[in-house]
């Protein structure tokens, strides 16, 4: 009888844990498909394309600074030079991970608020 009870308790604990993992994976999948994440990816691509054009001397470096400040940088991280743009773009994967985490947390919070 004890073994059956302990088995049921363990089963319920592991099934709840798996459910939470599946839920997190579902939020992450939805976040990857969201418009906000796609916008972040497009912003990175746009800045990289502008940087390439500046390096080929097709465009002025002020354009790259403008595009970076208006698409990626927040108010505390505005840049002034092309070197700062290049430095900021070295952390592009960090920007995408932070964006993905923010969207995932927003979805989880909205789901939690709706379930109450």
C-alpha positions as CSV (number, residue, x, y, z in Angstrom):
1,X,0.0,0.0,0.0
2,X,2.8,2.4,0.9
3,X,4.6,1.6,-2.4
4,X,1.5,2.4,-4.4
5,X,1.0,5.7,-2.5
6,X,4.7,6.7,-3.0
7,X,4.5,5.7,-6.6
8,X,1.5,7.9,-7.2
9,X,3.1,10.8,-5.4
10,X,6.2,10.5,-7.5
11,X,4.2,10.2,-10.7
12,X,2.2,13.3,-9.9
13,X,5.4,15.3,-9.1
14,X,7.1,14.3,-12.3
15,X,4.1,14.9,-14.4
16,X,3.7,18.4,-13.0
17,X,7.4,19.1,-13.7
18,X,7.1,17.8,-17.2
19,X,4.0,19.9,-17.8
20,X,5.9,23.1,-16.7
21,X,8.8,22.2,-19.1
22,X,6.4,21.6,-21.9
23,X,4.6,24.9,-21.1
24,X,7.9,26.8,-21.2
25,X,8.9,25.2,-24.5
26,X,5.5,26.2,-25.9
27,X,6.0,29.8,-24.8
28,X,9.4,29.9,-26.4
29,X,8.0,28.4,-29.6
30,X,5.3,31.0,-29.7
31,X,7.8,33.8,-28.9
32,X,10.0,32.7,-31.9
33,X,7.0,33.0,-34.1
34,X,5.9,36.3,-32.8
35,X,6.0,39.6,-34.7
36,X,8.1,41.2,-32.0
37,X,10.8,38.6,-32.4
38,X,10.7,38.8,-36.2
39,X,11.0,42.6,-35.9
40,X,14.1,42.2,-33.7
41,X,15.7,39.9,-36.3
42,X,14.8,42.3,-39.1
43,X,16.3,45.3,-37.2
44,X,19.6,43.4,-36.8
45,X,19.6,42.5,-40.5
46,X,18.9,46.1,-41.4
47,X,21.7,47.5,-39.2
48,X,24.2,44.9,-40.6
49,X,23.2,45.8,-44.2
50,X,23.7,49.5,-43.4
51,X,27.1,48.7,-41.8
52,X,28.1,46.8,-44.9
53,X,27.1,49.8,-47.1
54,X,29.1,52.1,-44.9
55,X,32.2,49.9,-45.1
56,X,31.8,49.9,-48.9
57,X,31.7,53.7,-48.7
58,X,28.2,53.8,-50.3
59,X,26.6,55.6,-47.3
60,X,27.7,58.0,-44.6
61,X,28.4,56.6,-41.2
62,X,25.7,58.9,-39.7
63,X,23.1,56.7,-41.4
64,X,24.3,53.6,-39.5
65,X,24.3,55.5,-36.2
66,X,20.7,56.7,-36.9
67,X,19.4,53.3,-37.9
68,X,21.0,51.6,-34.9
69,X,19.7,54.2,-32.4
70,X,16.2,54.0,-33.9
71,X,15.9,50.3,-34.2
72,X,18.0,48.5,-31.6
73,X,19.3,50.8,-28.9
74,X,17.1,52.0,-26.1
75,X,17.3,55.4,-24.5
76,X,20.2,54.5,-22.2
77,X,22.3,52.9,-24.9
78,X,22.3,55.5,-27.7
79,X,25.5,55.6,-29.7
80,X,27.4,58.5,-31.4
81,X,30.0,56.8,-33.6
82,X,30.2,54.0,-36.1
83,X,32.7,52.2,-33.8
84,X,30.0,52.1,-31.1
85,X,27.6,50.7,-33.6
86,X,30.0,47.9,-34.5
87,X,30.7,47.2,-30.8
88,X,26.9,47.0,-30.1
89,X,26.4,44.7,-33.1
90,X,29.0,42.2,-31.7
91,X,26.4,41.4,-29.0
92,X,23.6,40.7,-31.6
93,X,22.9,37.2,-30.2
94,X,22.6,38.6,-26.7
95,X,20.1,41.1,-28.1
96,X,18.0,38.3,-29.6
97,X,18.2,36.2,-26.5
98,X,17.0,39.1,-24.3
99,X,14.2,39.8,-26.8
100,X,13.2,36.2,-26.8
101,X,13.2,36.1,-23.0
102,X,11.2,39.3,-22.7
103,X,8.5,38.0,-25.1
104,X,8.4,34.6,-23.4
105,X,8.0,36.3,-20.0
106,X,5.2,38.6,-21.3
107,X,3.4,35.6,-22.7
108,X,3.7,33.6,-19.5
109,X,2.5,36.6,-17.4
110,X,-0.5,37.2,-19.7
111,X,-1.4,33.5,-19.6
112,X,-1.1,33.6,-15.8
113,X,-3.2,36.6,-15.5
114,X,-5.9,35.1,-17.8
115,X,-6.0,31.9,-15.8
116,X,-6.8,33.6,-12.5
